[in-house]
Amino acid sequence: MRTTTAWQAHGTTDLRRETITRRDPRRDDVVVRVDFCGVCHTDLHALRSHRGEDPLVPGHEFTGVVTDVGPDVTGFRVGDAVAVGNIVDSCGVCTMCAAGQENFCREFPTLTYGGTDRHDGSTTLGGFAREYVVRDRFAYPLPAGLDPAGAASLMCAGITVWEPLRALGVGPGTRVAVSGLGGLGHLAVKFAAALGAEVAVVSRSADRAAEAARLGAHDLVDSTDPAGMAAARDRFDVLIDTIPVPHDVGPYLGLVAVDGTLSHLGHLGPITVDAMDLLVGRKKLSSAGSGGQPATAAMLDFCTTHGITADIELVPSAEVVTALDRLERNDVRYRFVLDLSDLS
């Protein structure tokens, strides 16, 4: 076993700097010095629900540099820049894995933290740490053109919105709405605009029109304005719902065109849908989670071509508790990223 320094949870509000153990690299592992790790609402939820049954080190979207490789690794060398997301292993043999959809692995993918290692049964510990050991198939070369701090959040927030946009065929001639202009939503706007779609933001704050335009949106629909919502009825082929709290999806389904789709991504808890909201116009309701290896690699290439990274606030990792508290208050534009160099 090897050791590294990490921010480990104690209860529901506290993260403490501690020494944790990592496995020695297996034959197909790469060891990554973690430089930058994004802070996700999932991290916040995991911490707030933590009762101490299992160790918890959050963090599942990070970039860094390879410091060691197992003997069977051919795709990476020491010194390579890499990115790692929220999946670090899968069965590799089910129909979903064979189709490049490891995120839908029939045996459930191994998550970057809070997961169960497929070999030794240990609980995975995340990227709020100076080092991570990961199977080589689930590390991705980080293109030289991408800022590593801004690219960290592509590995969760980015791929979460990228996969449904591509699966739903978004491109020139497509009308896309994005509800919720946060960590996921701002990247959904950037991606949809770069794909050539006509993009609108749906927001409770009409004064965010200029910000939406900066990100690539053509319009803003004020969700608190009944007249504006009525005018936008049946307008959008795709609506990407990234609102991270419980909410009624009915008004947003009303904006979806005939045979259009609302992709529900932000809130992962139960939702209630009136069937009439789906029947009026053959509307579809879908969801998605993360992405498989081909989609993740394609997203990184697309981001390099179009110069897309997350808009971030970079903070020393020692300020992680403050960052989580501010995230809970929605006080961030648009993603916190931790600089892990202070754990050296």
N, C-alpha and C positions, 0 to 999 in steps of 0.2 A: 504494500500500500504506500501511497505518497500523501503528503499533506499540502494544504494551501490555506489561505486566509479568506474568510467569507463573512457576509452579513447574515447571521442565523437568527430565526425568529424565536422569541420568548413570549408566549401569550399572543394576544391579538393586536398589540400596538407597538411592540418593542422589537428592534433588530439590533443585535450586538455583534461586534467584531470578534470572531472566534476562529480557531484552527479546526478545519474539517479534514476528513480523509477522502481521497479519490483512489480508484482502482489503479493498479499498474496497467499500462497500455497492453491490450490484447493484440493479437496479430494484425487485426484490421482496424486498430484505433489510431486516432491522432490526438495529441495533447496540445491544447490551445491556451496560450496566455490571453486571458480575457482583458481587452482594453476598454471597450464601451458596451454597456448593456442598457437597453431600453427598460422603462418602467410602464407596465401594462395594468389596465383595470383588473385583469386576472390575478396579478400579483397582490393587488389591494384586497380582492375578495378572498384569496387564499390566506392572507395574513389575518384578516378580520374574522375568519372562521376557524383559525388554528387553535386547537385545544391541547397541543403538546403530545398527542399520541405518537406521531412520527416526527422526525427532524424536518425542518422546513428552511430551505434557502431558496427564495424566489429568483426570478429572472429567466426569461426564455427567448430573448432576442438579442444576440450579441455578436460583436466582431472582435477579431484579435489576430494573433500570429501563431503559427505552428512552431512548437518548441521540440517536439519529438514525434516519431511515427513508429507504428508496429512494423514487423518485418514483411508483412504481406501488402502494405500500403504502397501503391504505385502512383497515385494521383496527386500526392502532396509531398513537399519537401520542407525541411526545417527552414523557417523564414518566410513561408508563404502566408499571405493575408487571407483570412477565411471569415465566413459568416455562418452562424448556427441559429436555427429557429426553435420552435417549440416541440419538434419531434426529433428524437435521437435514435430511434430504432423501430423496426416493425418485423412481422413474421417473415416477410420477403417471398412467400410462396402462395398466398391466397389470391383470389381473382382480382381484388383491389390492388394489392401490391404489384401483381403482374402487369396491371394496367397503368402503373405509375401513379396510383392514388393511395400512397402509403398512409395518408391522413385518414383514410377510411378502412384501414387494415381490419380484417374480420376478427382478429384476435386483440384488437385495439392497439394503437401505436404506443410505444414507450415515450412518455412525455419528459421534457427536459428537467422538470422537477415535479415531485409528488408522484412520479411514475414508479413502476416496478421493473428493475433490471431483468432482462430476459434470461440471463445466465446465472446470476447468483442470488436473485430475489431481493436485493437491497433496494432501498428507496432512493430514487435519483434526487440529487441536490443541484440547484440551478446556478444561473450565471451571475448572481450577485457575489462573485468570487473572483479571485485572481487567476484561477486555472480551471479548465474543464477538460475531461477526457471523453471523447465521443467517437462512435463508429464512423469510419471515413465516408461512408455513403451519405451521411447526414450532415457533413460539413460541405460548404460550397465555396469555391474560389471567389474571393472578393475582387471584382474588377478594379483595376488601378484608377479608373476615372471616378469612382464613387468615394465620397468622404466617409471614412469608417464610422465616425460618430453618427452622422445623419443616416447611414445605411443600416445601423443596428435595428431600427424599428421597422425596416422593410421586412424583417424576418418573421414578424408576427402580424403587426398591423397591416403591413403592405401586402403580404401574401393572402391574408384573410379577405381583402377586398379585390385583389387581383384575380383570384380563381373564379369567383362568380361573374365578374365582368367579362372574362374570356369565355366561360362556359355559356353565357347568355348572348354571345356574339356581338358584344358592343364594338362599334366602329363608326365610320362615316355614315350619316343618315340615321343613326340611333339617337333617340331622345332619352337622356338619363337624368334622374333626380337623385340627390344624395341628401338624406335627412340626418342631421347631427354633424356638426362641423368640428369634430374632435380629432383624436389620434387616428382613428380609422377613416373618418369622413374626409379629412383634408387630403389624405392620400387617394381616396376614391375619386375625388374631384380631379386631382392631378392626373391620375391614370386615365379616366374617362376622356378628359380633354385631349390628352396626348394620343389616345386611340382614335380621335377624330369625331367624337360624339358631340351633340349639342347638350350642354350640361347646365342644370339648375341646382341650387341649394335650397332645401326646405328648412326654414329656421324660425324659431320664436322671436328672433332679434332682427328686425328689418334693417337696423343700422350696420349689419354685417355684409351688406351688399358689396361694398368696396373690397372687403377682404375676400369674399367669395370670387369676385372678378380677378383679384390678384392670383388666386390659385388656379384660374382657368375657367370658372363658371361664366355662363352668358346671362344668368338671371338669378334672382332670389325670390322664392315664394314665402310669404309671411304666414306661418301656420296658425297665427292668432287672428288673422284677418279672414272672416267668413267669405267676403266677396272675392278676395284673392284666391282662396282655396277653391271656391266654386268656379272661378275662371280657369283654373288649372286642372279641372276634372278631366279624367281620361286622356291626359296629355302625354304621359311618359311610357316608353316601352319597357324601361327598367327603372326600378327605384331601389337604391341601396340604402337600407335602414341601419344606421350605425348608432342609434341612440342607446346609451349603455344602461338605462334604467327602465323599469316596467312602464309601459305606455300602451294606449289603445292604438292598434294598427289600422283600425277601420278608416280613419280620415286619410291615411297614407295610401291604402288600397284604392280609395276614391280617385287618387291622382294617376293611377295606373291605367294605361290604354287597354283596349280589347286585345286579349291574348298576351298581355304584358305580364311581367313578373315583379313581385316585391321580394327582394332577398333580405331576410331578417338576420342581421349579423351582430348587433351591438349587445342586446340583452339576452343572456343565455338561460333565463328562467322560464317558467310557464307563461304562455300567452293564451288569450281567448279571442277567437275569431268568429264573427257572425257569418254564417254561410252565405247570406245575401250579399255581403261585401265581395265575395268571390264570384257569385253567380252573375252579377250584373256586369257582363263584359268578358266572361270566361277568363277571369284573372287568376294568376297562379301565385302561390306563396311558397317560397323556398328558403333554404338556409345553406350555410357552408361553414367549414372550419379548417383553417390553415390551408395547406396545399401539398401535393405530392412533389417528388423530386423534379420531374420535367417542368412542372409549372413554376416551381421556385427558381430553377435555373433560368427559365425564360423571362421571368420577372426581373431578375438581376440584369440580364442582357438588355431588356427594354429600358430599365432605369439608366443604364450606362449610356445608351443611345440618346435618350431624351433628357439626360441630366436631372433625373428625379431622385431626391432623397426626402426623408421626413423633415418637417420644420421642427426643430428641437430646442429645448433649453438644457444645455450641458451643465451638470453640477458634479462636484466631488462626491464620491460614493459615501463619504461620511455624512452627507446631508440627505441620505436616503429616507429617513423617517419624515423629515420635513417635506420632501418631494411627494411621498405617499399621502401625507395629510393634505397638501395642496391639490393633488390629483382628486382626492375625495371631494374637495370643494369645487372641482372643475376649474381650478386656477392654474391653467397651463395652456400655452399655444405652441405646439400641439402635442408634444411628447417629451417627457423627461428622459434624458439619457445620463446614466452614471458613468463618470470617469473613474475606472478602477485602479488607476496608477497609484492612488493613495493607499492601496492595500499592499504595496510592495514592501 
